[in-house]
Amino acid sequence: MNVKVVEAKKDFLTALRGVVDPEQKRKTIGKLYIRLFEKELLKNPKACFLMQGTTYADFIHSKGTKNAAYIKSHHNVGGLPKEMKLELLEPLKYYYTDQVRQIGLHIGLPKVVVFQQPFPGPGHAVRILGEVTAEKLAKQVQADAILIDEMKKSKWYDKVFQCWTILTNSKSTAVKGDARFFGDVIAVRIVNSKDRMSANWVDLPYEVLQRISTRIVNEVPGVSRVVYDITTKPPATMEWE
């Protein structure tokens, strides 16, 4: 498969400048996603299909079913332009994540692909509370990479459904050297779930949490504190925004 990756970080950072409302973030990202997609289509007029990995949970969260309550918007649910001439392919839209994985195993996909952890469509933007900036994005990406690295080193990565960090919009006092330091607070969220409709936080060993916390505080510039999210879903959603 000839895969083309479009580098659009600057486009999204520009569009998100000044945006702090979580729902507005998602809608801004969704609209730009479509605009960039249409721009690429002009370069490839022979394209005739658009395939998306939409699952049933996406529909429910975006009130895509008659009896579902609206929770969050998803750019892949109801966000495509009506005048789009491509044929939409969503082979997994009536299946939950656990069912999708069973299908993947049935057709012979490698386990490393089938059990890859979910990642939100809006990316790290919904894991950065408040306005998204290049500086904040760099901190969030680095903290997340440290978490994943420590989870893999401790053999916990494959035991959980999903693990990630959140750059909160809070500040905390700390001490570095002999000086007072007022820095960012990073939250760590690790959950187990079957279908993404409900989730329980993972009771991770203290020594693993300690290594994660120590590395994030020492390696990510401007971070003063790490907290662990022990909230189930419901009432909380997976992502903070």
PyRosetta script that sets phi, psi and omega in degrees:
from pyrosetta import init, pose_from_sequence

init()
pose = pose_from_sequence("MNVKVVEAKKDFLTALRGVVDPEQKRKTIGKLYIRLFEKELLKNPKACFLMQGTTYADFIHSKGTKNAAYIKSHHNVGGLPKEMKLELLEPLKYYYTDQVRQIGLHIGLPKVVVFQQPFPGPGHAVRILGEVTAEKLAKQVQADAILIDEMKKSKWYDKVFQCWTILTNSKSTAVKGDARFFGDVIAVRIVNSKDRMSANWVDLPYEVLQRISTRIVNEVPGVSRVVYDITTKPPATMEWE")
pose.set_psi(1, 128.4)
pose.set_omega(1, 179.0)
pose.set_phi(2, -88.3)
pose.set_psi(2, 99.1)
pose.set_omega(2, -175.5)
pose.set_phi(3, -95.8)
pose.set_psi(3, 129.3)
pose.set_omega(3, 176.6)
pose.set_phi(4, -109.4)
pose.set_psi(4, 124.0)
pose.set_omega(4, 179.2)
pose.set_phi(5, -99.6)
pose.set_psi(5, 126.9)
pose.set_omega(5, 180.0)
pose.set_phi(6, -98.3)
pose.set_psi(6, 119.5)
pose.set_omega(6, 178.0)
pose.set_phi(7, -82.8)
pose.set_psi(7, 109.2)
pose.set_omega(7, -174.4)
pose.set_phi(8, -132.6)
pose.set_psi(8, 21.3)
pose.set_omega(8, -177.9)
pose.set_phi(9, -57.8)
pose.set_psi(9, -45.2)
pose.set_omega(9, -178.7)
pose.set_phi(10, -62.7)
pose.set_psi(10, -37.4)
pose.set_omega(10, 178.9)
pose.set_phi(11, -61.8)
pose.set_psi(11, -44.9)
pose.set_omega(11, -178.3)
pose.set_phi(12, -70.6)
pose.set_psi(12, -40.1)
pose.set_omega(12, 178.1)
pose.set_phi(13, -62.8)
pose.set_psi(13, -38.0)
pose.set_omega(13, 178.1)
pose.set_phi(14, -66.3)
pose.set_psi(14, -44.8)
pose.set_omega(14, -178.9)
pose.set_phi(15, -65.5)
pose.set_psi(15, -30.5)
pose.set_omega(15, -176.4)
pose.set_phi(16, -89.7)
pose.set_psi(16, -0.4)
pose.set_omega(16, -178.9)
pose.set_phi(17, -59.8)
pose.set_psi(17, 122.9)
pose.set_omega(17, 178.7)
pose.set_phi(18, 84.2)
pose.set_psi(18, -5.1)
pose.set_omega(18, -178.7)
pose.set_phi(19, -87.9)
pose.set_psi(19, 123.1)
pose.set_omega(19, -179.0)
pose.set_phi(20, -120.9)
pose.set_psi(20, -22.4)
pose.set_omega(20, -179.4)
pose.set_phi(21, -72.9)
pose.set_psi(21, 128.6)
pose.set_omega(21, -176.9)
pose.set_phi(22, -56.8)
pose.set_psi(22, -44.7)
pose.set_omega(22, -178.5)
pose.set_phi(23, -68.4)
pose.set_psi(23, -36.6)
pose.set_omega(23, 177.6)
pose.set_phi(24, -66.2)
pose.set_psi(24, -35.0)
pose.set_omega(24, 175.4)
pose.set_phi(25, -58.2)
pose.set_psi(25, -50.1)
pose.set_omega(25, -177.5)
pose.set_phi(26, -61.4)
pose.set_psi(26, -42.0)
pose.set_omega(26, -179.4)
pose.set_phi(27, -68.5)
pose.set_psi(27, -39.1)
pose.set_omega(27, 178.0)
pose.set_phi(28, -62.7)
pose.set_psi(28, -44.6)
pose.set_omega(28, 179.0)
pose.set_phi(29, -64.2)
pose.set_psi(29, -42.3)
pose.set_omega(29, 179.9)
pose.set_phi(30, -61.2)
pose.set_psi(30, -44.1)
pose.set_omega(30, -179.6)
pose.set_phi(31, -65.3)
pose.set_psi(31, -42.7)
pose.set_omega(31, -179.9)
pose.set_phi(32, -67.7)
pose.set_psi(32, -36.8)
pose.set_omega(32, 176.9)
pose.set_phi(33, -55.4)
pose.set_psi(33, -44.5)
pose.set_omega(33, -179.5)
pose.set_phi(34, -68.8)
pose.set_psi(34, -42.5)
pose.set_omega(34, -179.6)
pose.set_phi(35, -62.1)
pose.set_psi(35, -43.6)
pose.set_omega(35, 178.7)
pose.set_phi(36, -66.8)
pose.set_psi(36, -36.2)
pose.set_omega(36, 178.4)
pose.set_phi(37, -64.2)
pose.set_psi(37, -44.9)
pose.set_omega(37, 179.6)
pose.set_phi(38, -65.2)
pose.set_psi(38, -34.7)
pose.set_omega(38, 178.1)
pose.set_phi(39, -63.4)
pose.set_psi(39, -40.8)
pose.set_omega(39, 178.8)
pose.set_phi(40, -69.5)
pose.set_psi(40, -30.5)
pose.set_omega(40, 179.4)
pose.set_phi(41, -62.8)
pose.set_psi(41, -34.3)
pose.set_omega(41, 179.9)
pose.set_phi(42, -63.1)
pose.set_psi(42, -25.7)
pose.set_omega(42, 179.3)
pose.set_phi(43, -83.9)
pose.set_psi(43, -13.5)
pose.set_omega(43, -178.1)
pose.set_phi(44, -137.5)
pose.set_psi(44, 74.7)
pose.set_omega(44, -175.8)
pose.set_phi(45, -64.8)
pose.set_psi(45, -13.4)
pose.set_omega(45, -178.9)
pose.set_phi(46, -82.4)
pose.set_psi(46, -9.4)
pose.set_omega(46, -179.7)
pose.set_phi(47, -62.8)
pose.set_psi(47, 134.7)
pose.set_omega(47, -177.6)
pose.set_phi(48, -131.2)
pose.set_psi(48, -6.9)
pose.set_omega(48, -179.8)
pose.set_phi(49, -129.1)
pose.set_psi(49, 147.2)
pose.set_omega(49, 170.1)
pose.set_phi(50, -122.9)
pose.set_psi(50, 115.7)
pose.set_omega(50, -179.9)
pose.set_phi(51, -106.7)
pose.set_psi(51, 132.5)
pose.set_omega(51, 179.7)
pose.set_phi(52, -128.7)
pose.set_psi(52, 149.8)
pose.set_omega(52, -179.4)
pose.set_phi(53, -91.9)
pose.set_psi(53, 36.4)
pose.set_omega(53, -179.0)
pose.set_phi(54, -60.1)
pose.set_psi(54, 133.8)
pose.set_omega(54, 174.9)
pose.set_phi(55, -113.1)
pose.set_psi(55, 170.9)
pose.set_omega(55, -177.3)
pose.set_phi(56, -65.4)
pose.set_psi(56, -30.7)
pose.set_omega(56, 178.1)
pose.set_phi(57, -62.5)
pose.set_psi(57, -35.3)
pose.set_omega(57, 177.1)
pose.set_phi(58, -60.7)
pose.set_psi(58, -43.3)
pose.set_omega(58, 180.0)
pose.set_phi(59, -63.2)
pose.set_psi(59, -44.3)
pose.set_omega(59, -177.2)
pose.set_phi(60, -65.1)
pose.set_psi(60, -44.4)
pose.set_omega(60, -179.7)
pose.set_phi(61, -65.5)
pose.set_psi(61, -28.0)
pose.set_omega(61, -179.1)
pose.set_phi(62, -99.8)
pose.set_psi(62, 16.9)
pose.set_omega(62, -179.2)
pose.set_phi(63, 56.6)
pose.set_psi(63, 44.2)
pose.set_omega(63, 178.9)
pose.set_phi(64, -82.8)
pose.set_psi(64, -6.7)
pose.set_omega(64, 176.1)
pose.set_phi(65, -116.7)
pose.set_psi(65, 158.2)
pose.set_omega(65, -172.1)
pose.set_phi(66, -60.3)
pose.set_psi(66, -38.4)
pose.set_omega(66, -173.5)
pose.set_phi(67, -100.2)
pose.set_psi(67, 4.4)
pose.set_omega(67, -177.4)
pose.set_phi(68, -86.4)
pose.set_psi(68, 145.2)
pose.set_omega(68, 175.2)
pose.set_phi(69, -87.6)
pose.set_psi(69, 145.9)
pose.set_omega(69, -179.9)
pose.set_phi(70, -74.3)
pose.set_psi(70, 126.3)
pose.set_omega(70, 179.9)
pose.set_phi(71, -117.9)
pose.set_psi(71, -56.4)
pose.set_omega(71, 179.9)
pose.set_phi(72, -145.1)
pose.set_psi(72, 149.8)
pose.set_omega(72, 175.8)
pose.set_phi(73, -84.1)
pose.set_psi(73, 148.1)
pose.set_omega(73, 175.1)
pose.set_phi(74, -127.9)
pose.set_psi(74, 131.2)
pose.set_omega(74, -176.1)
pose.set_phi(75, -64.0)
pose.set_psi(75, -20.4)
pose.set_omega(75, -179.4)
pose.set_phi(76, -92.3)
pose.set_psi(76, 4.3)
pose.set_omega(76, 176.9)
pose.set_phi(77, -123.5)
pose.set_psi(77, 104.0)
pose.set_omega(77, 178.0)
pose.set_phi(78, 76.2)
pose.set_psi(78, 9.7)
pose.set_omega(78, -176.9)
pose.set_phi(79, -103.1)
pose.set_psi(79, -1.7)
pose.set_omega(79, -177.7)
pose.set_phi(80, -83.9)
pose.set_psi(80, 144.9)
pose.set_omega(80, -179.1)
pose.set_phi(81, -64.5)
pose.set_psi(81, 138.5)
pose.set_omega(81, -178.1)
pose.set_phi(82, -64.5)
pose.set_psi(82, -29.6)
pose.set_omega(82, -177.7)
pose.set_phi(83, -83.2)
pose.set_psi(83, 3.4)
pose.set_omega(83, -179.6)
pose.set_phi(84, -62.0)
pose.set_psi(84, 130.8)
pose.set_omega(84, -174.8)
pose.set_phi(85, -95.4)
pose.set_psi(85, -3.3)
pose.set_omega(85, 179.3)
pose.set_phi(86, -78.1)
pose.set_psi(86, 150.4)
pose.set_omega(86, 174.7)
pose.set_phi(87, -83.3)
pose.set_psi(87, 124.6)
pose.set_omega(87, -176.4)
pose.set_phi(88, -84.3)
pose.set_psi(88, 126.7)
pose.set_omega(88, 177.7)
pose.set_phi(89, -115.3)
pose.set_psi(89, 118.1)
pose.set_omega(89, 177.8)
pose.set_phi(90, -134.6)
pose.set_psi(90, 73.9)
pose.set_omega(90, -173.4)
pose.set_phi(91, -66.2)
pose.set_psi(91, -14.6)
pose.set_omega(91, -174.8)
pose.set_phi(92, -112.3)
pose.set_psi(92, 10.3)
pose.set_omega(92, -170.0)
pose.set_phi(93, -69.5)
pose.set_psi(93, -14.3)
pose.set_omega(93, 178.6)
pose.set_phi(94, -106.8)
pose.set_psi(94, 17.9)
pose.set_omega(94, -178.3)
pose.set_phi(95, -124.6)
pose.set_psi(95, 144.9)
pose.set_omega(95, 173.4)
pose.set_phi(96, -83.2)
pose.set_psi(96, 169.6)
pose.set_omega(96, -174.8)
pose.set_phi(97, -57.7)
pose.set_psi(97, -43.8)
pose.set_omega(97, -179.3)
pose.set_phi(98, -63.4)
pose.set_psi(98, -34.9)
pose.set_omega(98, 177.9)
pose.set_phi(99, -71.1)
pose.set_psi(99, -38.1)
pose.set_omega(99, 177.3)
pose.set_phi(100, -60.5)
pose.set_psi(100, -40.6)
pose.set_omega(100, -179.6)
pose.set_phi(101, -67.4)
pose.set_psi(101, -36.9)
pose.set_omega(101, 176.6)
pose.set_phi(102, -64.5)
pose.set_psi(102, -38.9)
pose.set_omega(102, 176.6)
pose.set_phi(103, -62.6)
pose.set_psi(103, -44.0)
pose.set_omega(103, 179.5)
pose.set_phi(104, -59.4)
pose.set_psi(104, -43.6)
pose.set_omega(104, 178.1)
pose.set_phi(105, -65.5)
pose.set_psi(105, -38.5)
pose.set_omega(105, -178.0)
pose.set_phi(106, -63.4)
pose.set_psi(106, -36.2)
pose.set_omega(106, -178.5)
pose.set_phi(107, -91.1)
pose.set_psi(107, 4.5)
pose.set_omega(107, 171.8)
pose.set_phi(108, 90.1)
pose.set_psi(108, 18.1)
pose.set_omega(108, 177.4)
pose.set_phi(109, -70.3)
pose.set_psi(109, 147.6)
pose.set_omega(109, 178.5)
pose.set_phi(110, -61.7)
pose.set_psi(110, 145.9)
pose.set_omega(110, -179.6)
pose.set_phi(111, -60.6)
pose.set_psi(111, -32.2)
pose.set_omega(111, -179.8)
pose.set_phi(112, -63.7)
pose.set_psi(112, -26.2)
pose.set_omega(112, 177.0)
pose.set_phi(113, -85.5)
pose.set_psi(113, -46.4)
pose.set_omega(113, -176.3)
pose.set_phi(114, -61.2)
pose.set_psi(114, -40.3)
pose.set_omega(114, -174.4)
pose.set_phi(115, -102.7)
pose.set_psi(115, 21.2)
pose.set_omega(115, 173.7)
pose.set_phi(116, -62.1)
pose.set_psi(116, 138.4)
pose.set_omega(116, -176.3)
pose.set_phi(117, -69.2)
pose.set_psi(117, 144.3)
pose.set_omega(117, 179.0)
pose.set_phi(118, -63.0)
pose.set_psi(118, 152.0)
pose.set_omega(118, 175.8)
pose.set_phi(119, -138.1)
pose.set_psi(119, 131.8)
pose.set_omega(119, -174.4)
pose.set_phi(120, -65.1)
pose.set_psi(120, 145.9)
pose.set_omega(120, 177.6)
pose.set_phi(121, -54.1)
pose.set_psi(121, -44.5)
pose.set_omega(121, 179.5)
pose.set_phi(122, -74.0)
pose.set_psi(122, 0.2)
pose.set_omega(122, 176.9)
pose.set_phi(123, 67.7)
pose.set_psi(123, -149.5)
pose.set_omega(123, -177.1)
pose.set_phi(124, -69.5)
pose.set_psi(124, -11.1)
pose.set_omega(124, -178.2)
pose.set_phi(125, -59.9)
pose.set_psi(125, -34.3)
pose.set_omega(125, 179.3)
pose.set_phi(126, -89.5)
pose.set_psi(126, 6.5)
pose.set_omega(126, 174.3)
pose.set_phi(127, -111.8)
pose.set_psi(127, 9.1)
pose.set_omega(127, 174.6)
pose.set_phi(128, -120.1)
pose.set_psi(128, 109.1)
pose.set_omega(128, -178.1)
pose.set_phi(129, -76.2)
pose.set_psi(129, 140.4)
pose.set_omega(129, -176.1)
pose.set_phi(130, 84.8)
pose.set_psi(130, -162.2)
pose.set_omega(130, -178.3)
pose.set_phi(131, -66.4)
pose.set_psi(131, 140.5)
pose.set_omega(131, 178.1)
pose.set_phi(132, -91.8)
pose.set_psi(132, 122.5)
pose.set_omega(132, 177.2)
pose.set_phi(133, -126.1)
pose.set_psi(133, 166.0)
pose.set_omega(133, 179.0)
pose.set_phi(134, -61.4)
pose.set_psi(134, -38.5)
pose.set_omega(134, 179.9)
pose.set_phi(135, -65.4)
pose.set_psi(135, -45.9)
pose.set_omega(135, 178.6)
pose.set_phi(136, -63.7)
pose.set_psi(136, -41.2)
pose.set_omega(136, -179.6)
pose.set_phi(137, -60.6)
pose.set_psi(137, -42.5)
pose.set_omega(137, 179.5)
pose.set_phi(138, -61.6)
pose.set_psi(138, -41.2)
pose.set_omega(138, 178.7)
pose.set_phi(139, -64.3)
pose.set_psi(139, -45.9)
pose.set_omega(139, -178.1)
pose.set_phi(140, -63.7)
pose.set_psi(140, -44.9)
pose.set_omega(140, -179.8)
pose.set_phi(141, -62.2)
pose.set_psi(141, -42.0)
pose.set_omega(141, -179.7)
pose.set_phi(142, -67.3)
pose.set_psi(142, -43.6)
pose.set_omega(142, 179.4)
pose.set_phi(143, -63.0)
pose.set_psi(143, -41.9)
pose.set_omega(143, -180.0)
pose.set_phi(144, -63.7)
pose.set_psi(144, -40.7)
pose.set_omega(144, 179.6)
pose.set_phi(145, -64.1)
pose.set_psi(145, -38.4)
pose.set_omega(145, 177.9)
pose.set_phi(146, -64.3)
pose.set_psi(146, -45.5)
pose.set_omega(146, 178.9)
pose.set_phi(147, -57.4)
pose.set_psi(147, -50.4)
pose.set_omega(147, -178.5)
pose.set_phi(148, -62.3)
pose.set_psi(148, -40.4)
pose.set_omega(148, 179.2)
pose.set_phi(149, -61.3)
pose.set_psi(149, -45.2)
pose.set_omega(149, -179.6)
pose.set_phi(150, -70.1)
pose.set_psi(150, -34.8)
pose.set_omega(150, 177.3)
pose.set_phi(151, -64.3)
pose.set_psi(151, -39.1)
pose.set_omega(151, 179.1)
pose.set_phi(152, -71.7)
pose.set_psi(152, -41.0)
pose.set_omega(152, 179.5)
pose.set_phi(153, -62.0)
pose.set_psi(153, -36.0)
pose.set_omega(153, -177.7)
pose.set_phi(154, -89.2)
pose.set_psi(154, 4.5)
pose.set_omega(154, 179.1)
pose.set_phi(155, 65.0)
pose.set_psi(155, 25.7)
pose.set_omega(155, 179.0)
pose.set_phi(156, -100.9)
pose.set_psi(156, -16.0)
pose.set_omega(156, -174.1)
pose.set_phi(157, -57.9)
pose.set_psi(157, -44.0)
pose.set_omega(157, -177.5)
pose.set_phi(158, -81.8)
pose.set_psi(158, -2.2)
pose.set_omega(158, -180.0)
pose.set_phi(159, -95.4)
pose.set_psi(159, -9.0)
pose.set_omega(159, -177.1)
pose.set_phi(160, -117.0)
pose.set_psi(160, 158.2)
pose.set_omega(160, 179.2)
pose.set_phi(161, -74.3)
pose.set_psi(161, -40.6)
pose.set_omega(161, -176.0)
pose.set_phi(162, -161.8)
pose.set_psi(162, 142.3)
pose.set_omega(162, 174.9)
pose.set_phi(163, -142.2)
pose.set_psi(163, 139.1)
pose.set_omega(163, -178.7)
pose.set_phi(164, -163.9)
pose.set_psi(164, 168.9)
pose.set_omega(164, 177.6)
pose.set_phi(165, -111.7)
pose.set_psi(165, 160.6)
pose.set_omega(165, 176.7)
pose.set_phi(166, -131.9)
pose.set_psi(166, 128.3)
pose.set_omega(166, 173.4)
pose.set_phi(167, -87.1)
pose.set_psi(167, 103.4)
pose.set_omega(167, -176.5)
pose.set_phi(168, -74.4)
pose.set_psi(168, 170.5)
pose.set_omega(168, 179.6)
pose.set_phi(169, -97.5)
pose.set_psi(169, 21.2)
pose.set_omega(169, -178.2)
pose.set_phi(170, -105.1)
pose.set_psi(170, 156.5)
pose.set_omega(170, 176.6)
pose.set_phi(171, -119.6)
pose.set_psi(171, 154.6)
pose.set_omega(171, -178.2)
pose.set_phi(172, -144.5)
pose.set_psi(172, 142.1)
pose.set_omega(172, 178.7)
pose.set_phi(173, -79.9)
pose.set_psi(173, 138.1)
pose.set_omega(173, 178.1)
pose.set_phi(174, -145.3)
pose.set_psi(174, 178.5)
pose.set_omega(174, 178.0)
pose.set_phi(175, -125.7)
pose.set_psi(175, 126.2)
pose.set_omega(175, 174.5)
pose.set_phi(176, -124.1)
pose.set_psi(176, 117.5)
pose.set_omega(176, -171.5)
pose.set_phi(177, 70.0)
pose.set_psi(177, -122.8)
pose.set_omega(177, 176.4)
pose.set_phi(178, -112.5)
pose.set_psi(178, 11.9)
pose.set_omega(178, -174.4)
pose.set_phi(179, -110.6)
pose.set_psi(179, 148.1)
pose.set_omega(179, 173.8)
pose.set_phi(180, -70.9)
pose.set_psi(180, 140.8)
pose.set_omega(180, -178.1)
pose.set_phi(181, -136.3)
pose.set_psi(181, 128.3)
pose.set_omega(181, -179.0)
pose.set_phi(182, -114.4)
pose.set_psi(182, 102.7)
pose.set_omega(182, -171.5)
pose.set_phi(183, -129.4)
pose.set_psi(183, -175.1)
pose.set_omega(183, -175.9)
pose.set_phi(184, -75.8)
pose.set_psi(184, 154.6)
pose.set_omega(184, 176.2)
pose.set_phi(185, -109.1)
pose.set_psi(185, 125.0)
pose.set_omega(185, 176.5)
pose.set_phi(186, -102.9)
pose.set_psi(186, 131.8)
pose.set_omega(186, 174.9)
pose.set_phi(187, -103.0)
pose.set_psi(187, 144.0)
pose.set_omega(187, 176.7)
pose.set_phi(188, -113.0)
pose.set_psi(188, 130.3)
pose.set_omega(188, 179.0)
pose.set_phi(189, -126.2)
pose.set_psi(189, 124.0)
pose.set_omega(189, 179.7)
pose.set_phi(190, -133.6)
pose.set_psi(190, 122.8)
pose.set_omega(190, -173.9)
pose.set_phi(191, -134.8)
pose.set_psi(191, 158.7)
pose.set_omega(191, 167.9)
pose.set_phi(192, -116.1)
pose.set_psi(192, 138.7)
pose.set_omega(192, -177.6)
pose.set_phi(193, -154.8)
pose.set_psi(193, 158.6)
pose.set_omega(193, 177.2)
pose.set_phi(194, -102.0)
pose.set_psi(194, -45.1)
pose.set_omega(194, -172.6)
pose.set_phi(195, -130.4)
pose.set_psi(195, 9.0)
pose.set_omega(195, -178.9)
pose.set_phi(196, 71.8)
pose.set_psi(196, -1.8)
pose.set_omega(196, 178.3)
pose.set_phi(197, -84.7)
pose.set_psi(197, -23.7)
pose.set_omega(197, 174.5)
pose.set_phi(198, -144.9)
pose.set_psi(198, 156.8)
pose.set_omega(198, -177.8)
pose.set_phi(199, -157.5)
pose.set_psi(199, 149.4)
pose.set_omega(199, 175.5)
pose.set_phi(200, -118.6)
pose.set_psi(200, 140.7)
pose.set_omega(200, 177.2)
pose.set_phi(201, -70.4)
pose.set_psi(201, 151.2)
pose.set_omega(201, -175.1)
pose.set_phi(202, -93.4)
pose.set_psi(202, 130.7)
pose.set_omega(202, 178.5)
pose.set_phi(203, -81.8)
pose.set_psi(203, 78.4)
pose.set_omega(203, -176.5)
pose.set_phi(204, -74.1)
pose.set_psi(204, 142.7)
pose.set_omega(204, 177.4)
pose.set_phi(205, -55.8)
pose.set_psi(205, 141.9)
pose.set_omega(205, -177.1)
pose.set_phi(206, -58.3)
pose.set_psi(206, -36.3)
pose.set_omega(206, -177.6)
pose.set_phi(207, -66.7)
pose.set_psi(207, -31.2)
pose.set_omega(207, 176.9)
pose.set_phi(208, -71.7)
pose.set_psi(208, -44.5)
pose.set_omega(208, 177.4)
pose.set_phi(209, -60.5)
pose.set_psi(209, -39.1)
pose.set_omega(209, -179.6)
pose.set_phi(210, -63.5)
pose.set_psi(210, -42.5)
pose.set_omega(210, 179.5)
pose.set_phi(211, -65.1)
pose.set_psi(211, -40.6)
pose.set_omega(211, 178.5)
pose.set_phi(212, -61.8)
pose.set_psi(212, -49.4)
pose.set_omega(212, -178.5)
pose.set_phi(213, -61.7)
pose.set_psi(213, -47.3)
pose.set_omega(213, -177.6)
pose.set_phi(214, -60.6)
pose.set_psi(214, -44.6)
pose.set_omega(214, -178.6)
pose.set_phi(215, -66.6)
pose.set_psi(215, -43.0)
pose.set_omega(215, -178.8)
pose.set_phi(216, -62.7)
pose.set_psi(216, -46.7)
pose.set_omega(216, -179.2)
pose.set_phi(217, -64.3)
pose.set_psi(217, -38.3)
pose.set_omega(217, -176.6)
pose.set_phi(218, -82.2)
pose.set_psi(218, -27.6)
pose.set_omega(218, -172.4)
pose.set_phi(219, -105.0)
pose.set_psi(219, -28.1)
pose.set_omega(219, -178.2)
pose.set_phi(220, -91.5)
pose.set_psi(220, 118.3)
pose.set_omega(220, -177.8)
pose.set_phi(221, -59.6)
pose.set_psi(221, 134.4)
pose.set_omega(221, 173.6)
pose.set_phi(222, 83.1)
pose.set_psi(222, 5.4)
pose.set_omega(222, -180.0)
pose.set_phi(223, -99.4)
pose.set_psi(223, 129.9)
pose.set_omega(223, -176.4)
pose.set_phi(224, -111.5)
pose.set_psi(224, -16.7)
pose.set_omega(224, -174.0)
pose.set_phi(225, -156.1)
pose.set_psi(225, 149.1)
pose.set_omega(225, 175.8)
pose.set_phi(226, -125.4)
pose.set_psi(226, 131.8)
pose.set_omega(226, 178.1)
pose.set_phi(227, -122.0)
pose.set_psi(227, 155.0)
pose.set_omega(227, -178.7)
pose.set_phi(228, -111.8)
pose.set_psi(228, 124.9)
pose.set_omega(228, -178.0)
pose.set_phi(229, -81.4)
pose.set_psi(229, 115.7)
pose.set_omega(229, -179.5)
pose.set_phi(230, -115.1)
pose.set_psi(230, 44.2)
pose.set_omega(230, 179.8)
pose.set_phi(231, -106.0)
pose.set_psi(231, 133.4)
pose.set_omega(231, 178.7)
pose.set_phi(232, -82.1)
pose.set_psi(232, 166.4)
pose.set_omega(232, 171.4)
pose.set_phi(233, -117.4)
pose.set_psi(233, 122.2)
pose.set_omega(233, -11.6)
pose.set_phi(234, -70.8)
pose.set_psi(234, 167.3)
pose.set_omega(234, 10.5)
pose.set_phi(235, -82.8)
pose.set_psi(235, -26.4)
pose.set_omega(235, -176.5)
pose.set_phi(236, -75.2)
pose.set_psi(236, 153.8)
pose.set_omega(236, 170.9)
pose.set_phi(237, -86.9)
pose.set_psi(237, 171.7)
pose.set_omega(237, 178.7)
pose.set_phi(238, -60.0)
pose.set_psi(238, -60.5)
pose.set_omega(238, -179.7)
pose.set_phi(239, -81.9)
pose.set_psi(239, 154.0)
pose.set_omega(239, 178.9)
pose.set_phi(240, -74.3)
pose.set_psi(240, -24.4)
pose.set_omega(240, 178.4)
pose.set_phi(241, -122.8)
pose.dump_pdb("model.pdb")
